[in-house]
Amino acid sequence: MSVSENQGFNTRAVHAGQAFEPRTGAVVPPLHFSSTYAQDGIGGLRDGYEYGRGGNPTRDALQEQLAALEGGSHAYSFSSGLAAEDSLIRALTRPGDHIVLGNDAYGGTYRLISRVLGEWGIGNTPVDMADLDAVAKAVAANKTRLVWVETPSNPMMKITDIAALAKLAHDAGALLVVDNTFASPYLQTPLALGADIVVHSTTKYIGGHSDVVGGAIVVNDPTLAEKIGFVQFAVGAVSGPMDAFLTTRGLKTLGVRMDRHSDNAQAVAEWLLERPEVEAVLYPGLPSHPGHELAKKQMKKFGGMISVQFKGGEAAARTVAENTSVFTLAESLGGIESLMNYPSEMTHASVKGTELAVPVNLIRLSCGIEDVEDLIADLEHAFTFIGTGS
Protein backbone atom coordinates (compact mmCIF):
# COMPACT_ATOMS: atom_id res chain seq x y z
CA MET A 1 0.00 0.00 0.00
CA SER A 2 1.35 3.42 -0.92
CA VAL A 3 1.07 6.00 1.82
CA SER A 4 0.02 9.61 1.26
CA GLU A 5 0.47 12.60 3.55
CA ASN A 6 -3.26 13.19 3.07
CA GLN A 7 -4.10 9.94 4.81
CA GLY A 8 -4.95 9.87 8.50
CA PHE A 9 -2.38 9.46 11.25
CA ASN A 10 -3.28 5.90 12.16
CA THR A 11 -3.26 4.79 8.54
CA ARG A 12 0.21 6.23 8.08
CA ALA A 13 1.37 4.71 11.37
CA VAL A 14 0.32 1.23 10.26
CA HIS A 15 1.45 1.37 6.64
CA ALA A 16 4.38 3.83 6.18
CA GLY A 17 7.53 1.83 5.44
CA GLN A 18 5.62 -1.40 5.96
CA ALA A 19 5.00 -2.79 2.48
CA PHE A 20 4.40 -6.54 2.49
CA GLU A 21 7.35 -8.79 1.63
CA PRO A 22 7.07 -9.47 -2.15
CA ARG A 23 8.34 -13.08 -2.26
CA THR A 24 5.95 -14.59 0.29
CA GLY A 25 3.42 -11.81 0.82
CA ALA A 26 4.24 -11.60 4.55
CA VAL A 27 2.36 -8.54 5.82
CA VAL A 28 5.05 -7.82 8.43
CA PRO A 29 8.34 -6.93 6.71
CA PRO A 30 11.23 -9.27 7.59
CA LEU A 31 13.63 -8.36 10.38
CA HIS A 32 17.10 -7.93 8.84
CA PHE A 33 19.96 -8.83 11.19
CA SER A 34 22.76 -8.89 8.62
CA SER A 35 25.76 -6.69 9.39
CA THR A 36 27.01 -6.69 5.80
CA TYR A 37 25.65 -7.17 2.27
CA ALA A 38 26.94 -9.06 -0.77
CA GLN A 39 28.06 -6.88 -3.68
CA ASP A 40 27.60 -7.61 -7.37
CA GLY A 41 31.20 -6.84 -8.15
CA ILE A 42 33.22 -4.12 -6.44
CA GLY A 43 30.89 -1.21 -5.69
CA GLY A 44 27.86 -3.06 -7.04
CA LEU A 45 25.50 -2.43 -4.16
CA ARG A 46 22.05 -3.96 -4.03
CA ASP A 47 19.52 -1.25 -3.24
CA GLY A 48 22.34 0.85 -1.77
CA TYR A 49 23.13 -1.53 1.12
CA GLU A 50 26.77 -2.06 1.99
CA TYR A 51 27.31 -2.26 5.79
CA GLY A 52 24.96 -2.26 8.77
CA ARG A 53 26.14 1.03 10.25
CA GLY A 54 25.36 2.81 7.01
CA GLY A 55 22.01 1.20 6.32
CA ASN A 56 19.66 -1.58 7.35
CA PRO A 57 16.23 -2.29 5.79
CA THR A 58 14.53 -2.60 9.19
CA ARG A 59 15.97 0.71 10.37
CA ASP A 60 15.11 2.35 7.04
CA ALA A 61 11.49 1.21 7.41
CA LEU A 62 11.31 2.81 10.85
CA GLN A 63 12.84 6.03 9.55
CA GLU A 64 10.27 6.19 6.76
CA GLN A 65 7.52 5.67 9.33
CA LEU A 66 8.88 8.41 11.63
CA ALA A 67 9.17 10.91 8.78
CA ALA A 68 5.62 10.19 7.64
CA LEU A 69 4.17 10.77 11.11
CA GLU A 70 6.12 13.95 11.91
CA GLY A 71 5.52 15.41 8.45
CA GLY A 72 9.22 15.44 7.62
CA SER A 73 11.22 14.47 4.56
CA HIS A 74 14.05 12.72 6.43
CA ALA A 75 14.23 10.81 9.71
CA TYR A 76 17.16 9.16 11.48
CA SER A 77 16.91 6.45 14.13
CA PHE A 78 19.54 6.30 16.89
CA SER A 79 20.52 4.01 19.72
CA SER A 80 19.10 6.43 22.33
CA GLY A 81 17.53 9.85 22.62
CA LEU A 82 20.78 11.32 23.94
CA ALA A 83 22.73 9.74 21.06
CA ALA A 84 20.35 11.51 18.69
CA GLU A 85 20.84 14.82 20.49
CA ASP A 86 24.62 14.41 20.54
CA SER A 87 24.77 13.71 16.80
CA LEU A 88 22.43 16.61 16.08
CA ILE A 89 24.58 19.08 18.02
CA ARG A 90 27.83 17.76 16.52
CA ALA A 91 26.34 18.07 13.04
CA LEU A 92 25.08 21.63 13.39
CA THR A 93 27.40 23.46 15.81
CA ARG A 94 31.08 24.26 16.06
CA PRO A 95 33.27 25.49 18.96
CA GLY A 96 32.19 29.01 19.88
CA ASP A 97 28.53 28.39 18.99
CA HIS A 98 25.80 28.71 21.59
CA ILE A 99 22.61 26.88 22.51
CA VAL A 100 19.70 28.62 24.23
CA LEU A 101 17.54 26.03 25.98
CA GLY A 102 14.65 25.88 28.40
CA ASN A 103 15.46 26.40 32.07
CA ASP A 104 13.48 23.26 32.88
CA ALA A 105 14.98 21.02 30.21
CA TYR A 106 15.44 17.31 30.75
CA GLY A 107 18.43 16.77 33.02
CA GLY A 108 20.17 14.44 30.59
CA THR A 109 19.95 16.99 27.79
CA TYR A 110 21.42 19.70 29.98
CA ARG A 111 24.18 17.37 31.19
CA LEU A 112 25.09 16.54 27.58
CA ILE A 113 25.16 20.18 26.50
CA SER A 114 26.88 21.64 29.55
CA ARG A 115 29.22 18.94 30.80
CA VAL A 116 30.10 16.99 27.65
CA LEU A 117 29.81 19.39 24.72
CA GLY A 118 30.69 22.37 26.90
CA GLU A 119 34.19 20.91 27.13
CA TRP A 120 34.38 21.26 23.33
CA GLY A 121 33.47 24.94 23.29
CA ILE A 122 29.68 24.82 22.92
CA GLY A 123 28.12 27.41 25.22
CA ASN A 124 24.61 27.41 26.65
CA THR A 125 22.10 29.72 28.33
CA PRO A 126 19.05 28.30 30.13
CA VAL A 127 16.02 30.60 29.94
CA ASP A 128 12.27 30.52 30.52
CA MET A 129 10.98 29.68 27.04
CA ALA A 130 7.58 31.18 27.81
CA ASP A 131 9.24 34.60 28.15
CA LEU A 132 9.95 35.46 24.51
CA ASP A 133 11.70 38.71 25.43
CA ALA A 134 14.12 36.81 27.66
CA VAL A 135 14.71 34.26 24.91
CA ALA A 136 15.40 37.01 22.38
CA LYS A 137 17.94 38.65 24.69
CA ALA A 138 19.71 35.35 25.34
CA VAL A 139 19.83 34.55 21.63
CA ALA A 140 21.19 38.00 20.74
CA ALA A 141 23.84 37.97 23.48
CA ASN A 142 25.73 35.04 21.98
CA LYS A 143 26.54 33.31 18.72
CA THR A 144 23.38 31.25 19.03
CA ARG A 145 23.06 28.40 16.59
CA LEU A 146 20.27 26.38 18.22
CA VAL A 147 17.19 27.32 20.25
CA TRP A 148 16.13 24.16 22.09
CA VAL A 149 12.71 23.65 23.64
CA GLU A 150 10.60 20.89 25.17
CA THR A 151 6.87 21.44 25.08
CA PRO A 152 5.32 20.15 27.27
CA SER A 153 8.50 20.37 29.29
CA ASN A 154 9.93 17.70 31.56
CA PRO A 155 8.85 17.72 34.37
CA MET A 156 7.36 21.19 34.90
CA MET A 157 4.85 20.76 32.06
CA LYS A 158 5.37 24.24 30.64
CA ILE A 159 3.86 24.95 27.22
CA THR A 160 5.82 27.02 24.71
CA ASP A 161 4.50 28.74 21.57
CA ILE A 162 6.39 26.83 18.86
CA ALA A 163 5.41 29.15 16.00
CA ALA A 164 6.46 32.29 17.91
CA LEU A 165 9.74 30.71 19.00
CA ALA A 166 10.47 29.58 15.44
CA LYS A 167 10.08 33.12 14.14
CA LEU A 168 12.30 34.46 16.92
CA ALA A 169 15.00 31.90 16.17
CA HIS A 170 14.86 32.41 12.41
CA ASP A 171 15.00 36.20 12.73
CA ALA A 172 18.28 35.73 14.63
CA GLY A 173 19.69 33.24 12.12
CA ALA A 174 19.27 30.30 14.49
CA LEU A 175 17.48 26.95 14.17
CA LEU A 176 14.63 25.78 16.38
CA VAL A 177 14.89 22.29 17.85
CA VAL A 178 11.77 20.86 19.49
CA ASP A 179 11.95 17.84 21.77
CA ASN A 180 8.56 16.28 21.01
CA THR A 181 8.93 13.29 23.33
CA PHE A 182 6.13 14.18 25.76
CA ALA A 183 3.57 15.02 23.07
CA SER A 184 4.54 12.50 20.39
CA PRO A 185 3.74 13.16 16.71
CA TYR A 186 0.14 12.07 17.35
CA LEU A 187 -0.56 15.08 19.55
CA GLN A 188 1.80 17.68 18.06
CA THR A 189 3.76 18.21 14.83
CA PRO A 190 6.38 20.93 15.42
CA LEU A 191 7.65 21.00 11.82
CA ALA A 192 4.21 22.16 10.69
CA LEU A 193 4.45 24.99 13.24
CA GLY A 194 7.79 26.26 11.94
CA ALA A 195 10.37 24.18 13.83
CA ASP A 196 13.46 23.10 11.91
CA ILE A 197 14.26 19.89 13.77
CA VAL A 198 12.29 17.46 15.92
CA VAL A 199 14.01 15.11 18.35
CA HIS A 200 12.56 12.19 20.28
CA SER A 201 13.46 9.68 22.87
CA THR A 202 11.65 6.86 21.05
CA THR A 203 12.09 4.85 24.25
CA LYS A 204 9.02 6.68 25.53
CA TYR A 205 5.65 6.98 23.79
CA ILE A 206 6.82 5.98 20.32
CA GLY A 207 8.15 2.60 21.47
CA GLY A 208 5.46 2.60 24.11
CA HIS A 209 6.10 -0.72 25.87
CA SER A 210 9.18 -0.07 28.05
CA ASP A 211 11.16 -2.73 26.17
CA VAL A 212 13.43 -0.78 23.82
CA VAL A 213 15.78 2.23 24.03
CA GLY A 214 16.09 4.58 21.07
CA GLY A 215 16.08 8.10 19.71
CA ALA A 216 15.14 9.93 16.53
CA ILE A 217 15.66 13.13 14.57
CA VAL A 218 13.21 14.36 11.91
CA VAL A 219 13.79 17.28 9.52
CA ASN A 220 12.44 18.74 6.29
CA ASP A 221 15.52 20.62 5.06
CA PRO A 222 17.74 18.45 2.79
CA THR A 223 20.89 20.34 3.81
CA LEU A 224 20.26 19.67 7.49
CA ALA A 225 19.39 16.07 6.64
CA GLU A 226 22.69 15.58 4.83
CA LYS A 227 24.71 16.93 7.75
CA ILE A 228 22.86 14.83 10.32
CA GLY A 229 22.98 11.72 8.16
CA PHE A 230 26.74 12.08 7.73
CA VAL A 231 27.32 12.28 11.49
CA GLN A 232 25.02 9.33 12.09
CA PHE A 233 27.10 7.27 9.64
CA ALA A 234 30.47 8.59 10.78
CA VAL A 235 29.85 8.27 14.53
CA GLY A 236 27.66 5.19 14.32
CA ALA A 237 25.16 5.51 17.17
CA VAL A 238 22.47 3.80 15.11
CA SER A 239 19.58 1.69 16.35
CA GLY A 240 20.08 -2.03 15.93
CA PRO A 241 17.62 -4.03 13.81
CA MET A 242 15.76 -5.58 16.75
CA ASP A 243 15.45 -2.18 18.42
CA ALA A 244 14.17 -0.69 15.17
CA PHE A 245 11.66 -3.52 14.77
CA LEU A 246 10.31 -3.11 18.31
CA THR A 247 10.03 0.65 17.84
CA THR A 248 8.15 0.21 14.57
CA ARG A 249 5.77 -2.25 16.18
CA GLY A 250 5.08 0.20 19.01
CA LEU A 251 4.68 3.14 16.66
CA LYS A 252 1.87 1.41 14.77
CA THR A 253 -0.42 1.73 17.82
CA LEU A 254 0.73 5.18 18.95
CA GLY A 255 -2.54 6.93 18.11
CA VAL A 256 -4.83 4.59 20.01
CA ARG A 257 -2.43 4.50 22.97
CA MET A 258 -2.11 8.29 23.16
CA ASP A 259 -5.89 8.66 23.22
CA ARG A 260 -6.03 6.39 26.28
CA HIS A 261 -2.97 7.94 27.96
CA SER A 262 -4.50 11.40 27.53
CA ASP A 263 -7.95 10.43 28.76
CA ASN A 264 -6.52 8.70 31.83
CA ALA A 265 -4.24 11.63 32.66
CA GLN A 266 -7.09 14.12 32.33
CA ALA A 267 -9.19 12.15 34.81
CA VAL A 268 -6.29 11.70 37.25
CA ALA A 269 -5.36 15.39 37.04
CA GLU A 270 -8.93 16.47 37.77
CA TRP A 271 -9.03 14.11 40.77
CA LEU A 272 -5.71 15.43 42.07
CA LEU A 273 -6.94 19.00 41.79
CA GLU A 274 -9.52 18.31 44.48
CA ARG A 275 -7.13 16.70 46.97
CA PRO A 276 -6.27 18.76 50.09
CA GLU A 277 -2.74 17.27 50.19
CA VAL A 278 -1.89 18.76 46.80
CA GLU A 279 -0.29 22.18 46.35
CA ALA A 280 -0.31 22.24 42.53
CA VAL A 281 -1.26 19.98 39.62
CA LEU A 282 0.82 20.64 36.52
CA TYR A 283 -1.18 19.36 33.56
CA PRO A 284 -1.97 21.40 30.42
CA GLY A 285 -5.41 19.83 30.14
CA LEU A 286 -6.58 21.76 33.19
CA PRO A 287 -8.10 25.21 32.49
CA SER A 288 -6.06 26.51 35.44
CA HIS A 289 -2.79 25.66 33.70
CA PRO A 290 -1.17 28.85 32.33
CA GLY A 291 -0.48 27.15 29.01
CA HIS A 292 -3.91 25.58 28.61
CA GLU A 293 -5.19 27.76 25.76
CA LEU A 294 -1.90 27.52 23.86
CA ALA A 295 -1.83 23.74 24.33
CA LYS A 296 -5.38 23.54 22.92
CA LYS A 297 -4.13 25.42 19.87
CA GLN A 298 -1.02 23.37 19.07
CA MET A 299 -1.86 19.94 20.53
CA LYS A 300 -4.58 17.44 19.65
CA LYS A 301 -4.94 16.32 23.28
CA PHE A 302 -2.90 17.01 26.39
CA GLY A 303 -0.88 13.82 26.82
CA GLY A 304 -0.29 11.31 29.59
CA MET A 305 2.17 13.19 31.81
CA ILE A 306 1.27 14.95 35.06
CA SER A 307 3.48 16.56 37.68
CA VAL A 308 2.18 17.06 41.23
CA GLN A 309 3.52 19.22 44.04
CA PHE A 310 2.58 18.48 47.66
CA LYS A 311 1.83 20.81 50.55
CA GLY A 312 3.72 18.44 52.81
CA GLY A 313 6.97 19.08 50.94
CA GLU A 314 9.64 16.54 50.18
CA ALA A 315 8.42 14.06 52.80
CA ALA A 316 4.94 13.90 51.30
CA ALA A 317 6.25 13.51 47.75
CA ARG A 318 8.60 10.70 48.74
CA THR A 319 5.86 8.97 50.73
CA VAL A 320 3.46 8.87 47.80
CA ALA A 321 6.22 7.78 45.39
CA GLU A 322 7.10 4.83 47.61
CA ASN A 323 3.59 3.59 48.42
CA THR A 324 1.87 2.82 45.13
CA SER A 325 1.34 -0.57 43.52
CA VAL A 326 -0.27 0.11 40.13
CA PHE A 327 2.08 3.05 39.54
CA THR A 328 5.60 1.60 39.49
CA LEU A 329 8.44 3.70 40.93
CA ALA A 330 10.87 3.79 38.01
CA GLU A 331 12.76 5.97 35.56
CA SER A 332 11.34 6.66 32.10
CA LEU A 333 7.79 7.30 30.90
CA GLY A 334 5.37 6.74 28.05
CA GLY A 335 4.86 2.99 28.42
CA ILE A 336 1.54 1.18 28.58
CA GLU A 337 2.10 0.71 32.34
CA SER A 338 1.83 3.65 34.73
CA LEU A 339 5.11 4.90 36.21
CA MET A 340 5.90 7.20 39.12
CA ASN A 341 9.11 9.21 39.33
CA TYR A 342 10.71 11.49 41.94
CA PRO A 343 12.69 13.71 39.52
CA SER A 344 14.84 15.53 42.08
CA GLU A 345 16.66 12.27 42.90
CA MET A 346 16.00 10.30 39.72
CA THR A 347 15.71 11.67 36.17
CA HIS A 348 16.85 15.19 37.08
CA ALA A 349 19.47 14.46 39.75
CA SER A 350 22.16 15.75 37.37
CA VAL A 351 20.77 19.31 37.58
CA LYS A 352 20.50 19.57 41.38
CA GLY A 353 22.03 22.83 42.55
CA THR A 354 21.46 24.56 39.19
CA GLU A 355 18.63 26.78 38.02
CA LEU A 356 17.18 23.69 36.34
CA ALA A 357 16.72 21.93 39.70
CA VAL A 358 13.30 20.32 40.19
CA PRO A 359 11.27 21.17 43.32
CA VAL A 360 11.71 18.53 46.00
CA ASN A 361 7.96 18.37 46.66
CA LEU A 362 7.24 17.21 43.10
CA ILE A 363 6.48 13.78 41.68
CA ARG A 364 5.94 13.00 38.00
CA LEU A 365 3.25 10.59 36.85
CA SER A 366 3.23 8.76 33.54
CA CYS A 367 -0.35 7.56 33.23
CA GLY A 368 -0.54 4.25 31.40
CA ILE A 369 -3.47 2.56 29.70
CA GLU A 370 -4.83 0.70 32.75
CA ASP A 371 -8.38 1.30 33.96
CA VAL A 372 -8.38 4.83 35.31
CA GLU A 373 -10.42 3.85 38.37
CA ASP A 374 -7.50 1.65 39.44
CA LEU A 375 -4.99 4.47 38.95
CA ILE A 376 -7.04 6.81 41.14
CA ALA A 377 -7.58 4.14 43.78
CA ASP A 378 -3.83 3.45 43.86
CA LEU A 379 -3.04 7.13 44.43
CA GLU A 380 -5.79 7.49 47.02
CA HIS A 381 -4.30 4.59 48.97
CA ALA A 382 -0.77 6.07 48.76
CA PHE A 383 -2.09 9.42 50.04
CA THR A 384 -3.21 7.75 53.27
CA PHE A 385 0.47 7.30 54.21
CA ILE A 386 1.26 11.03 54.10
CA GLY A 387 2.25 12.21 57.53
CA THR A 388 2.45 8.71 58.99
CA GLY A 389 6.21 8.30 58.56
CA SER A 390 5.67 5.27 56.31
N, C-alpha and C positions, 0 to 999 in steps of 0.2 A: 504494500500500500504506500503510495506517495503521500507525503505530509505537506500541508500548506499552512502558512502562517495565519490564514483565515479560519482554520479549524479551531475548535475549542481546546482549552488547556488539557483536559483529560484525554482527548483523542491524541493530541501531540505527545503527551506523556507516555501513552501506551505504544504508539507506533513510530515515533521519530528514532531513526537509527536501528530499527528492529525489524527489518524486512526478513521474511522467512528464508530459511536456508534452501537454495535452489535445487540441490541434488536430491534431498529427501523430502523437502517440504516442511521440515521441522519449524514450528511457529516461533520457537525460542532460538535465536541465533546461537551457534556453537560457542563454547568458551575456549578461547585460544591461549594455551599455555606456552607455546613455543617461544624460545628466546632468540631464535635466529630463523632465517628464511632462505630456501634454496634459490639460487640465481640461474637464469638461463644465459649462461656465459657471463663474463666479467661485466658487472654493471647492468645486467639484464634483470631488473627487479620486477617481480610480479605484483602489480597493483601498488607499487611504491614501497613495499615492505622489505626491509633489509636486516634490522636488528631491533630487539624488543624495547630498548630505551627510546629509540626514535619513533616507533610505531607499533601498535598492536590492534588487531581488528576489534577486540572486545572494548579496549579503551577508546578507540575511535567511535564506536557506537554510542558509548556514554557521552562523549564530547558532542556528538551530533544532537543527542537528546537534550543536553544542558543548554546548548545554543538555541535550540528550538523553543525551549520553555522560558528562557530569559529574553528572547527577542534579539539575540546577538548573531553575528556572522561567524564568530570563532569562539570555541571554548577549549579549555585545557584542564585536564584532570591530574591532580597531584596526590602524593602520598599522605598529605595532611593539609589542614587549613593553613597552618603556619608555614609549611613548605611552599604553598601557593603564594602567600604574602611575601615571603623572602624572595622568591623568584621574580615576582612583580616589581618589588622595590629595586632589586639588582638590575632588572631590565630597563627601568625608566628613570633612575637617579644616578648621580655621580657625586663623588666627594665634594662637599660645599653646598649641595642641594639641601632643601628643607622640607619637612613634612608637618603640616598643621593637622592635628587630629583631635577628636573629642576628648574632653577631660574626664569622661567616664568610659573610655574605651576598654575593651577586653584586656585583662592583665597580660595575657600572652602576647598580644599584638604590641602593647607598649614595651614589654620586655625585649621583644625582637628589635623594635625600632630604636630604643634608647640604649640598651646594654650590648646588643650584638652589632647592629649596623651603625650605631653611634660611634663605635670604635673605628669605623671606616670613613668617618667624616660626614655622616648624614645627620643633620640637626633635626630637632623637633620642638614644637610648641603645642602643649595641650590647651584647649580652649572650649568654652561652652558653645556648642554648635548651634544652639537655639538663638544665640546672640550674634546676629549677622554682622553688626558693627565691630564686635570684638574679633570675629573671624577675619573680616576685611583688614583690620589693623595688623593681626598676626601674619596674614599672608603678605601684606605689603612690607613688613619689617624685615623680611628675609628673602632669600632666593628660593621661594616656595615652588616646588615641582608638583607635589601631591597634596590635595585636601582629602582627608580620610574620615569617613563618618560611618557610624552604625546607627541604623534607625529601624525599629526600636533599638535602643542601646542596652548594653549588657553590663550591669544588671539594673540600672536605674530607670530603664524603660522610657527614656526621653525620645521624643519624636522630632525629627529635623525635616525642614522643607527642602526636599531634594532639588526641585527645580530652581529655587532661589539660590541654593548653595552652588549649583552647577553654573549659573550665570556669574556669580561672584568669582568662582575659580577661573572660569574662562576669560573673564575680563582682565584677570591678573596674569593670564598666560599659564595657568596651572591646570592640572587634570583632577577631576573628581572621582574618587574611589568610594564605592558604597559596599560595606559589608552587609549583605542581605541574608545572613544566616538566620536571624530570628524570624523574619517575615517569610522567607522562601519565595521562589518565583511565582508560586500560586497566589500569594497575597499581595505582592508588590514587584513591579518591574522597573528598576531604577534607570535602565538605559532609555526607556521610553520617556522618562522624566528629565533627561538631559545628562545623566551620569556618563562618564567615559568608560569606567571599568566596574565590574561587579565581582566581588570575591565571596566565597562560601567556605565554611567548614561543612563539607558534605557528610561528615560524621553525624551531623545533627538531623534536621528534618528531612533532608534529601535522602539520606540513607534510611533513616527512620526506625531502625530496629536495634540500635545499640550493638551492632555486630561487625562494624567496619569503620575504619578511620580513613578520611580522605579530605581533599580540598579541591577547589575549582576557581578558575578565572574565566569570565566571559566578557568579550568586547565586540564592538562593531567596526572599529577603525582598522583597516588592513595593516597600516604601519605599526600600530601598537601590537597587533596580533603577531606580526613577524618578529618583533623584538622579544615578546614574551615566549613565543614558540622556540626561538633560538636558545634562550636561557633554559627553558625546560629541557631541551635536548642536551645542551652542553653541561648542565649541572646534574640532571638525571633524577630529580625527585618525583618520578612519575608513579601513578597508581599501578599496582600489579593487576594482572588479569582477573584474579578472583575478587579482589577489592572492587574493580570496575564492574564486574558482573553483579555483585551484591548491591552496589550503589544504583545500578540501572534497575534492578528488580525493585528496590525500595522506591525509586523515583516514579515508577509507573503508578503507584497508589498515592502519590503525594497529595493530590487534590482532595480525595475522600478523607485522608487522614487529617489534613489541615482543617477541614470543616469540623471534624469531631474535636480536635485539639482546641480550636477556637471556641466552640460552643461550651465545652467543659470549663475552659478558663474563664469565660464570661460568667458562668454560674458560680464558680468558686470565688471569683473576685467580688461579685455582688454579695455573697454570703459573708466574706471577710469584712466587707465595708460596715457591716452591722455589728461586728464583734467588739465588745468593750476593751479587750486586750490589745487591740490593733491601733497603732498610731497613724499609719498611712498604708493605703493599698495603691501600688504603682502598676496600673494596667490601662492601656490607652482606650480600652472599650468602655471605660467608665466616663460618664459626662463630666465628672469632677477632675479628670486628668487634664492638665494644661495643654496637652497635645491632641486631645480627643477630636476636635474638628479637623485638624490637619490630617490625622490618621484616617479619618473617614474619607478624606479627599484622595489620599494616595495609596490606601490599602483596601483590599477587598473585604477582609475581616481583620480582627485585631490580634490573632495569634494565640499560642498556647502558653506564653510565659507571663508570670506574675511575680513581682517582688513585694514583700510585706515587711513593714517596720513595726516593732512592738514597743508599747509604752513601758514595758518592764525591762527594756534595754537588752544588753548582750545576754544576760542570763535567760530571759524569756525566749529569745531567738534560738539559743543553743538548746534549750529544753524542748521546744517544738521540733527542732531538726532531729533530735535524738529519740523521739517517742512516737514516730509514725510506723505503720506497717505496710500500707498500700503505697504511699510515697516512700521510695528508697533513698536513703542518704548516700549520694554518690556525685561524682563529677559528671559533667556533660549535660545534655538536654536534647529534646526533640525526638526521643524514642516513643514507641507505642506505650511503654510503661511510664508511670509518673515518677519523677525524681525530685528530690529536695536537696538544696545546696546551701551551705553557709559560706558565701563568697569571701568574706574577710579572711578566712583561714584556709579556703580551698581554691577556687578558680582565680581569685584575685589577690592571693597572698603576696604575689610578686610586686604589687603596687602599694603595700602597706607603708605608711610614712610619707607618701607622695600625695599630690593633690588629686590623684585618681583613686585614693583609698576609699573602700566601700564602708558605709556605716556599720558599726558592730551590732546594731539591733535589727539587721536586715537578713531575711532568708529569701532565696529564690526558688520558685516552684515551676517545674516543667510539667504541665498537666497532660497526662497521657490520654489514651482512648478508652479507659475503663468506664464503668458506669459512674456518672458524676455523683450520684447519691453516696457511693462508697468512698469517693475522694473527700467529700464534705464530712462524712462520718469519721473518717480517719483523722482529719484535722481537728474536728471537735473533740475527739478522744485525747489527742496530743495536747490540746489547750488545757485540759483538766490538770496537767502536771505543772503548769506555770505557777511558780511561787511555792511549790512543794519541796524543792531541792532535789527532785528526781531527774 
